Amino acid sequence: MKQFKHINATSVAEATSALQDNAGVAKVIAGGTDLLGEMIYWSRPNLPEYIVDLKTIPDMEYINEDSSGLKIGALTKLHDIAASSVVQTKYAALAQAASKVASWQIRHMGTIGGNICQEVRCWYFRSSSNKFYCFRKGGLLCQALLGDHRYQHSIFGGAGGCVAVNPSDTAPALVAFDATIKTSKKSINAEAFFDGFTNTVLDDDEIVTEIQIPTPPAGSKSAFAKASIRRAIDFALASAAVVIAPATGSITSARVVLGSVAPTPRLVTGAGDALIGNSVSEATATAAADAALAGNTLLIYNKYKVAMAKGLVKKAILS
Ligand SMILES: Cc1cc2nc3c(=O)[nH]c(=O)nc-3n(C[C@H](O)[C@H](O)[C@H](O)COP(=O)(O)OP(=O)(O)OC[C@H]3O[C@@H](n4cnc5c(N)ncnc54)[C@H](O)[C@@H]3O)c2cc1C
């Protein structure tokens, strides 16, 4: 395992200065379920020498609702989000997405902040001992583009020459809810938070502190659907999150987001438009699913994801 020095931060300010003091060689850790995997397998050359622990910062783990919506501390465990009655009732797509991450054990360790900042799962990028010096690590080419891109790879083109997808399950749900990511420096709309090549738009010394979700429109419904090879402890091959208002009668607003099929969660306005003015039905769900997958640019081995993602969009709309 890559050796590192561990710093327990007691405040966001302290964590920030530890990142600044060790610029370029430090990273924060929350649950560690993603980062420590990279350290153990030594999967890339530029692993951190200093790890700044956020778990020692008090008051960053909470789920609060007020008149403006939901606020979730960045250190909140995925299990607690999945089990929260307010999230299950009013923000169902997020509770469902959190409940589908990995396993019971990982959901008890993994945080929402870590979930949206996690690294990609392309097997060339994640290869142990950095066997493949891929484009994302500073190499000259994307091995996945020319090689085996069956699973964690895009059907909507690459980002900066890399075709890995964003693997987060909660990310599409947050984009569907039009969430805001609050950091130590700013507030960013969830759709703009993700970057296909660097995962997020965070600076090296920037920390996610809170997720804010506006109160969904009255009478709305939301759902998340995921397909993976195994039913547990497996990343999505594709996922879909939808927020529709109202749930019955003529739809006035709809957000449809695809996950794990593109370098970032993909908000498809055409799919929402196919629903607006109609009520939920097999026919409108099919039209929205077709619109959601329009413009795909398949690779050789991942064509199956189109039908899969269409099915997930329909399932989420009709659930
Ligand atoms: C076997 C296995 C299966 C998995 N399956 C899934 C799955 O099905 N779906 C899924 O979505 N994920 C999956 N994961 C990925 C992931 O580990 C978890 O989803 C988890 O949420 C990551 O959170 P963490 O707190 O452990 O992150 P950490 O490992 O602590 O951090 C991950 C990354 O985020 C950064 N980071 C963490 N917190 C912050 C913050 N507050 N501000 C800025 N940067 C931060 C870290 O520097 C690091 O780069 C799986 C992981 C494993 C090991």
The ligand as a Gaussian input file, in Angstrom:
#p B3LYP/6-31G(d) Opt

LIG

0 1
 C      -16.920000      -2.749000      -3.499000
 C      -17.432000      -1.357000      -3.745000
 C      -18.645000      -1.179000      -4.356000
 C      -19.122000       0.113000      -4.586000
 N      -20.329000       0.241000      -5.198000
 C      -20.821000       1.482000      -5.433000
 C      -22.103000       1.638000      -6.048000
 O      -22.818000       0.666000      -6.346000
 N      -22.539000       2.899000      -6.285000
 C      -21.801000       4.003000      -5.959000
 O      -22.257000       5.124000      -6.172000
 N      -20.595000       3.885000      -5.381000
 C      -20.091000       2.661000      -5.102000
 N      -18.868000       2.534000      -4.481000
 C      -18.017000       3.734000      -4.379000
 C      -17.864000       4.560000      -3.108000
 O      -16.846000       4.023000      -2.325000
 C      -19.023000       4.843000      -2.263000
 O      -20.136000       5.129000      -3.027000
 C      -18.861000       5.939000      -1.164000
 O      -19.974000       6.779000      -1.133000
 C      -17.646000       6.855000      -1.212000
 O      -17.720000       7.686000      -0.045000
 P      -16.535000       7.755000       1.015000
 O      -16.989000       8.687000       2.073000
 O      -16.100000       6.400000       1.449000
 O      -15.421000       8.410000       0.096000
 P      -13.829000       8.473000       0.277000
 O      -13.228000       7.204000      -0.188000
 O      -13.461000       8.957000       1.622000
 O      -13.512000       9.629000      -0.778000
 C      -13.744000       9.444000      -2.151000
 C      -13.202000      10.654000      -2.911000
 O      -13.961000      11.811000      -2.598000
 C      -13.135000      12.815000      -2.000000
 N      -13.957000      13.397000      -0.939000
 C      -14.603000      12.737000       0.056000
 N      -15.346000      13.581000       0.781000
 C      -15.154000      14.814000       0.257000
 C      -15.646000      16.114000       0.578000
 N      -16.508000      16.326000       1.573000
 N      -15.229000      17.159000      -0.173000
 C      -14.369000      16.964000      -1.202000
 N      -13.880000      15.759000      -1.566000
 C      -14.282000      14.695000      -0.841000
 C      -11.883000      12.098000      -1.524000
 O      -10.749000      12.943000      -1.547000
 C      -11.767000      10.989000      -2.562000
 O      -11.134000      11.464000      -3.715000
 C      -18.361000       1.255000      -4.197000
 C      -17.128000       1.061000      -3.569000
 C      -16.663000      -0.218000      -3.336000
 C      -15.353000      -0.390000      -2.629000

